[in-house]
Amino acid sequence: MIKSILSHNKDVVALLPVKSLDSEFLFQSTLKILKLLTEVGFEVVCIIADANKVNVNSLMIIKLSHS
């Protein structure tokens, strides 16, 4: 879901039905979505996730790949 900083608009970006989610799949999906958002003119300010192990591992992969 994306949310505008300047308005109350919220929109679903993607729904990904999966049988078994792993951090690599989530990482690749997140990169595709970030690329799409920037290509259409959005500026991504932050990514928010809960402390689920798959989410944490995926965000760590993102962090390590951009450092």
Stockholm file with secondary structure:
# STOCKHOLM 1.0

chainA/1-67         MIKSILSHNKDVVALLPVKSLDSEFLFQSTLKILKLLTEVGFEVVCIIADANKVNVNSLMIIKLSHS
#=GR chainA/1-67 SS CEECSSSSCEECCCCCCCSSCCHHHHHHHHHHHHHHHHHTTCCCCCCCCCSCHHHHHHHHHHHHHTC
#=GC SS_cons        CEECSSSSCEECCCCCCCSSCCHHHHHHHHHHHHHHHHHTTCCCCCCCCCSCHHHHHHHHHHHHHTC
//
